[in-house]
Amino acid sequence: MASFEIYGGKQLKGELTPQGAKNEALQILCAVLLTPEKVTISNLPDIIDVNKLISLLQAMNVKVEKVEKGTYTFQAKDVDLEYLKSEDFKKRASSLRGSVMIVGPLLSRFGKGYMPKPGGDKIGRRRLDTHFDGFIKLGAKFNFDSKEHFYTVEADKLKGTYIHLDEASVTGTANIILAAVLAKGTTTIYNAACEPYIQQLCKMLNSMGAKISGISSNLLTIEGVKELKGCFHRVLPDMIEIGSFIGLAAMTQSEITIKDVSYENLGIIPQVFSKLGIQMERRGDDLYIPAQKQYEVDTFIDGSILTIADAPWPGFTPDLLSIILVVATQAKGSVLVHQKMFESRLFFVDKLIDMGAQIILCDPHRATVIGLNRVNSLRGIQMTSPDIRAGVSLLIAALSAEGKSVIHNIEQIDRGYQDIDIRLNNLGADIRRIS
């Protein structure tokens, strides 16, 4: 198990280019299963979760070729369906939550999809009912082996229908879209997630010959087609990494330019960080964050404490609430962070409290942060990363802290952030990867 040894308190300076979006990559990689033709994908991030899914596709007999760094071709001409019943498949697929999205395209193209209980971050309850309820409405038969934790869906031919999702699940929406594109007739999905990653998936599928309308809204209409062809697709820059870099610049009083951010796809992310008093400037498609000695939190119009909460897109993404919480620890003023979706995602705050932060964990979903306004610096400690986003939040805290910090279990960080230590060291950080 590897760890990061961080010597904090250093100002960083320079440019960062965000990696390709992890959450988009996991969806569009599963979409290659829908066609026997060649699909080329560029700007794929070189991270554990994406590499695991590529390896899983290879094990399913999808032909994979690396064209250059970040660009691959995929051809699912001879998918090995028998492999889906093997112990090796169960082991590989259960280690990665994103693998659940192979079920939709397998069911759509081959009439059957199998899936062990997927892994991923332990951030609270993450049910799969939305996925399978959608498949059932499209005409699939569902079975769950509770002893083996193995899901099975089968259908002779899926038929388009009206589906009102019980929650605007991003992966659930993606999975149902992937199933519906080859179904007979028209499928309407209401209360669909509409994140830029879902929009990208729909645009990719349309370039393959699908007929999806309502893109960017929560009402999607999908006219089923008989077959899909190959395409070229480029992954968006990762909005979560962009938000992480904004927070990093503020906490470390650093001057950082984030290059090629695809600003129109950031939604209200810049606006929310601005509410913490963080200055930033859009320069073309770059985001410039100047060095700031102090940043002051807004209040609501009536003077009450600012609350920052997650919400389905176009609301604020839950993946950045951990970053918001950490950045607030050195702000002037107080913030109530309300994590509505996952009941275990705030449980890393004990480590920040040990570093000297003033945080009250109100309940599993809410934490009040009383900003230190840099009167007292955080202090370096030893800690363990519980999940991807908390791990990067702790890394940001450590980079701003006095003295040495050690973060264990950094495989969690590597799951979502490509060469994060090398990239930040190039800006003047002091991060050492140790065994």
C-alpha positions in Angstrom: 0.0 0.0 0.0 1.5 3.4 -1.1 1.4 6.7 0.8 2.0 10.3 0.1 4.5 12.3 2.3 3.7 15.9 1.9 5.6 18.9 3.2 3.1 21.8 3.2 3.1 25.5 3.4 4.5 26.1 -0.1 2.9 28.5 -2.6 2.5 27.0 -6.0 2.7 28.7 -9.4 2.1 27.7 -13.0 -0.3 26.0 -15.3 -2.4 22.9 -15.0 -4.3 21.1 -17.8 -7.2 19.0 -16.4 -7.3 15.3 -17.3 -10.2 13.8 -19.3 -13.4 13.4 -17.2 -13.4 10.1 -15.2 -17.2 9.9 -15.0 -17.7 10.5 -18.7 -15.0 8.0 -19.6 -16.6 5.2 -17.7 -19.9 5.7 -19.6 -18.6 6.1 -23.1 -16.3 3.1 -22.7 -19.3 0.9 -22.0 -21.0 2.3 -25.1 -18.4 0.6 -27.4 -20.2 -2.7 -26.7 -23.1 -1.5 -28.8 -21.4 -1.9 -32.2 -19.2 -4.4 -33.9 -17.4 -1.4 -35.7 -14.3 0.4 -34.5 -14.8 3.3 -32.0 -11.9 5.7 -31.3 -11.9 7.6 -28.0 -9.4 10.4 -27.1 -8.5 12.3 -23.9 -9.1 9.2 -21.7 -7.5 9.7 -18.3 -4.7 7.3 -17.2 -6.3 6.4 -13.9 -7.0 3.2 -12.1 -10.8 3.1 -12.6 -10.6 3.8 -16.3 -7.7 1.3 -16.8 -9.6 -1.4 -14.9 -12.6 -0.9 -17.2 -10.4 -1.1 -20.3 -8.9 -4.3 -19.0 -12.4 -5.7 -18.4 -13.4 -4.9 -22.0 -10.3 -6.7 -23.2 -11.1 -9.7 -21.1 -14.6 -9.7 -22.7 -12.7 -10.1 -26.1 -13.1 -6.5 -27.1 -10.1 -5.6 -29.3 -8.3 -2.6 -27.8 -5.4 -0.7 -29.4 -3.6 2.2 -27.9 -3.0 4.9 -30.6 -1.2 7.4 -28.4 -1.4 8.6 -24.8 -5.0 9.0 -23.9 -6.3 7.7 -27.3 -7.6 4.2 -27.9 -9.6 2.3 -30.4 -12.1 -0.4 -29.4 -13.8 -3.0 -31.5 -16.5 -5.2 -29.9 -16.9 -7.5 -32.9 -16.6 -10.8 -31.0 -17.7 -10.3 -27.4 -17.3 -13.4 -25.3 -20.7 -13.8 -23.5 -19.6 -17.0 -21.8 -16.8 -15.1 -20.0 -19.6 -13.1 -18.2 -20.4 -16.2 -16.2 -16.7 -16.8 -15.1 -15.1 -16.2 -11.7 -12.6 -13.9 -13.4 -15.4 -11.6 -14.6 -17.0 -11.5 -11.2 -13.7 -10.6 -9.6 -12.8 -7.9 -12.2 -16.3 -6.3 -12.4 -16.9 -6.3 -8.7 -13.8 -4.1 -8.1 -15.2 -1.2 -10.1 -18.6 0.5 -9.7 -18.6 1.9 -13.2 -18.7 -1.6 -14.6 -22.4 -1.7 -13.9 -22.9 0.3 -17.1 -21.9 -2.6 -19.3 -25.3 -4.2 -18.5 -27.4 -1.8 -20.6 -25.4 -2.2 -23.9 -25.1 -6.0 -23.4 -28.8 -6.4 -22.8 -29.6 -4.1 -25.8 -27.3 -5.8 -28.3 -27.1 -9.4 -27.1 -30.3 -9.8 -25.1 -28.6 -10.6 -21.8 -26.5 -8.8 -19.2 -24.7 -10.0 -16.1 -23.2 -8.1 -13.2 -21.8 -8.9 -9.8 -22.3 -6.4 -7.0 -20.0 -3.5 -8.0 -17.4 -1.9 -5.8 -16.3 1.7 -5.7 -16.2 4.3 -2.9 -17.8 3.5 0.4 -19.6 6.8 0.8 -23.0 5.5 1.8 -25.9 3.6 0.2 -25.7 3.5 -3.6 -28.6 1.4 -4.8 -29.0 0.0 -8.3 -32.8 -0.2 -8.3 -33.1 2.7 -10.8 -31.0 0.8 -13.4 -32.9 -2.5 -13.2 -36.4 -0.9 -12.9 -35.6 0.8 -16.2 -34.6 -2.5 -17.8 -37.7 -4.2 -16.6 -39.9 -1.5 -18.1 -38.1 -2.0 -21.4 -39.2 -5.7 -21.2 -36.3 -7.5 -19.5 -36.6 -10.2 -17.0 -34.6 -9.6 -13.8 -33.0 -11.9 -11.3 -30.8 -11.3 -8.3 -28.9 -14.1 -6.6 -28.6 -12.8 -3.1 -26.0 -15.4 -2.1 -23.7 -14.7 -5.0 -24.6 -11.0 -5.2 -25.1 -11.5 -8.9 -27.5 -9.6 -11.1 -29.0 -11.1 -14.3 -31.2 -9.4 -17.0 -32.5 -11.1 -20.1 -34.8 -10.1 -23.0 -35.5 -11.5 -26.5 -36.1 -7.9 -27.7 -36.4 -4.7 -25.7 -39.4 -2.5 -26.4 -39.5 1.3 -26.1 -41.7 2.7 -23.3 -42.3 5.6 -21.0 -39.9 5.6 -18.0 -40.2 8.0 -15.1 -37.0 7.6 -13.0 -37.5 7.5 -9.2 -34.2 9.4 -8.9 -32.1 11.4 -11.4 -29.3 8.9 -11.2 -26.4 9.6 -13.6 -25.3 6.0 -14.0 -28.9 4.8 -14.0 -29.8 7.3 -16.8 -26.7 6.3 -18.8 -27.4 2.6 -18.4 -31.1 2.9 -19.5 -30.0 5.1 -22.5 -27.5 2.4 -23.5 -30.3 -0.2 -23.3 -32.9 1.9 -25.2 -31.0 2.9 -28.2 -31.4 -0.5 -29.9 -34.9 -1.2 -28.5 -37.9 -1.4 -30.8 -40.0 1.7 -30.8 -39.7 4.9 -28.8 -38.4 5.3 -25.2 -39.1 8.4 -23.1 -37.1 9.0 -20.0 -38.4 11.6 -17.6 -36.5 12.9 -14.6 -33.3 11.9 -16.5 -30.0 13.1 -15.2 -28.6 15.8 -17.6 -25.0 16.3 -16.5 -22.6 17.2 -19.3 -21.3 13.6 -19.1 -24.8 12.3 -20.0 -25.0 14.9 -22.8 -21.7 13.7 -24.1 -22.9 10.1 -24.1 -26.0 11.1 -26.0 -24.0 13.1 -28.6 -21.6 10.1 -29.0 -24.5 7.7 -29.5 -26.1 10.0 -32.1 -22.8 10.1 -34.0 -23.0 6.3 -34.1 -26.5 6.5 -35.6 -28.8 6.6 -32.5 -31.8 9.0 -32.5 -31.8 10.8 -29.1 -33.5 14.2 -28.6 -34.0 16.4 -25.6 -30.2 16.3 -24.9 -29.3 18.6 -21.9 -32.9 18.4 -20.5 -34.4 16.0 -18.0 -36.8 14.6 -20.7 -35.1 12.4 -23.2 -36.7 10.8 -26.2 -35.0 7.8 -27.8 -36.2 6.3 -31.1 -34.7 2.8 -31.3 -32.6 1.9 -34.3 -31.6 -1.5 -35.7 -27.8 -1.0 -35.4 -25.1 1.4 -34.5 -21.8 2.2 -36.3 -18.3 3.3 -35.2 -17.3 6.9 -34.4 -14.7 9.2 -33.0 -15.3 10.8 -29.5 -13.3 13.1 -27.4 -13.8 13.1 -23.6 -14.5 16.5 -21.8 -12.0 17.9 -19.3 -12.8 16.7 -15.7 -14.9 19.3 -14.0 -14.2 17.7 -10.6 -10.4 18.1 -11.1 -11.0 21.7 -12.2 -12.9 22.4 -9.0 -10.2 20.7 -7.0 -7.5 22.9 -8.6 -9.6 26.0 -7.8 -9.7 24.9 -4.2 -6.0 24.1 -4.1 -5.0 27.5 -5.4 -7.1 29.3 -2.7 -5.9 27.1 0.2 -2.2 27.4 -0.8 -2.3 31.1 -1.8 -1.1 30.1 -5.2 -1.3 31.7 -8.6 -2.6 29.0 -11.0 -3.9 28.9 -14.5 -6.2 26.0 -15.4 -6.0 25.4 -19.1 -8.8 24.3 -21.5 -11.5 23.9 -19.0 -14.5 23.8 -21.4 -16.0 26.7 -19.4 -19.5 26.3 -20.8 -19.7 22.8 -19.2 -18.7 23.9 -15.7 -22.2 25.0 -14.8 -22.3 26.9 -11.5 -19.0 25.5 -10.2 -17.1 28.8 -10.6 -20.1 30.7 -9.0 -20.1 28.4 -5.9 -16.4 28.9 -5.3 -16.9 32.6 -5.8 -19.3 32.5 -2.9 -16.4 31.5 -0.7 -14.6 34.7 -1.8 -12.2 33.0 -4.2 -11.3 35.3 -7.1 -11.0 33.9 -10.6 -10.9 35.2 -14.1 -12.0 33.5 -17.3 -9.4 34.0 -20.1 -10.7 32.5 -23.2 -11.2 28.8 -22.2 -8.7 29.1 -19.4 -9.4 29.9 -15.7 -6.9 32.1 -13.9 -6.8 32.0 -10.1 -4.6 34.7 -8.6 -2.7 34.3 -5.3 -5.0 35.4 -2.5 -3.9 36.0 1.1 -7.5 36.0 2.3 -11.0 35.0 1.0 -14.2 35.9 2.7 -17.4 33.8 2.6 -20.6 35.5 1.4 -23.7 35.4 3.6 -27.3 35.2 2.4 -29.1 38.5 1.8 -30.7 38.4 5.3 -27.2 37.9 6.9 -27.7 34.2 7.7 -24.9 31.7 7.3 -24.1 30.5 3.8 -25.3 27.0 2.9 -23.7 25.0 0.1 -25.6 21.9 -0.9 -25.4 19.4 -3.7 -28.2 18.9 -6.2 -28.8 17.1 -9.5 -27.4 19.0 -12.5 -27.6 21.9 -13.2 -27.2 22.1 -9.4 -23.8 21.8 -7.6 -22.1 18.4 -8.0 -21.8 16.3 -4.8 -18.3 15.3 -5.9 -17.0 18.8 -5.0 -18.5 19.2 -1.6 -15.5 17.6 0.1 -13.3 20.3 -1.6 -15.7 23.1 -0.6 -15.5 21.9 3.0 -11.7 21.9 3.1 -11.4 25.3 1.4 -13.8 26.8 3.9 -11.5 25.8 6.8 -9.2 28.8 6.0 -11.9 31.2 4.8 -13.1 34.3 6.8 -16.6 33.4 7.8 -18.6 30.3 8.3 -20.3 27.8 5.9 -22.9 25.0 6.4 -22.0 22.2 4.0 -25.1 19.9 3.3 -24.3 16.6 1.5 -27.7 15.4 0.7 -26.9 12.3 -1.4 -24.4 10.2 0.5 -24.6 9.7 4.3 -20.9 8.7 4.7 -19.1 11.3 2.6 -18.5 13.8 5.4 -16.9 11.2 7.7 -13.4 12.4 6.8 -13.8 15.6 8.8 -12.3 14.1 11.9 -8.9 14.2 10.2 -9.4 17.9 9.4 -10.3 18.5 13.0 -7.1 16.8 14.1 -5.2 19.2 11.7 -6.7 22.1 13.6 -9.8 22.9 11.6 -12.9 24.1 13.3 -15.8 21.9 12.1 -19.0 20.7 13.7 -20.4 17.5 12.2 -24.0 18.2 12.8 -25.2 14.8 11.5 -24.1 12.4 8.7 -25.2 14.9 6.0 -24.3 18.3 7.4 -21.1 20.0 8.7 -20.6 23.6 9.9 -17.2 25.0 9.1 -15.9 28.0 11.1 -13.2 29.5 9.0 -9.8 30.1 10.6 -9.0 33.1 8.2 -5.4 32.0 8.2 -4.9 33.1 11.8 -3.9 29.6 12.6 -2.5 27.2 9.9 -3.5 23.6 9.7 -0.9 21.3 11.0 0.5 18.2 9.3 -0.7 14.7 10.6 -0.9 11.1 9.5 -4.2 10.1 7.9 -5.8 7.6 5.6 -7.8 8.4 2.4 -11.3 6.9 2.7 -12.4 7.7 -0.9 -11.4 9.5 -4.1 -12.8 13.0 -3.3 -12.0 13.0 0.4 -8.5 11.8 -0.5 -7.8 14.8 -2.7 -9.4 17.1 -0.1 -7.0 15.8 2.5 -4.1 16.3 0.0 -5.1 19.9 -0.5 -5.3 20.4 3.3 -1.9 18.8 3.7 -0.4 21.1 1.0 -1.6 24.1 3.0 -0.6 22.8 6.4 2.6 23.5 8.4 5.0 20.6 8.6 4.8 17.0 7.3 1.6 15.1 6.6 1.3 11.5 5.5 -1.7 10.2 3.6 -2.1 6.4 3.4 -4.3 4.4 1.0 -3.5 6.7 -1.9 -4.7 4.1 -4.3 -8.1 5.8 -3.7 -6.7 9.1 -5.0 -5.0 7.3 -8.0 -8.4 5.9 -8.9 -9.6 9.3 -10.0 -6.6 11.6 -10.4 -3.8 11.1 -13.0 -0.2 11.6 -11.8 -1.5 14.1 -9.3 1.8 14.2 -7.3 4.0 14.7 -10.4 1.7 17.5 -11.8 1.6 19.4 -8.5 5.3 19.0 -7.9 5.9 20.6 -11.2 4.2 23.7 -9.7 6.4 23.7 -6.6 4.7 21.3 -4.3 6.7 18.8 -2.2 4.8 15.5 -2.5 6.7 12.2 -2.2 5.2 8.8 -3.1 6.4 6.2 -0.6 5.8 2.5 -0.1 
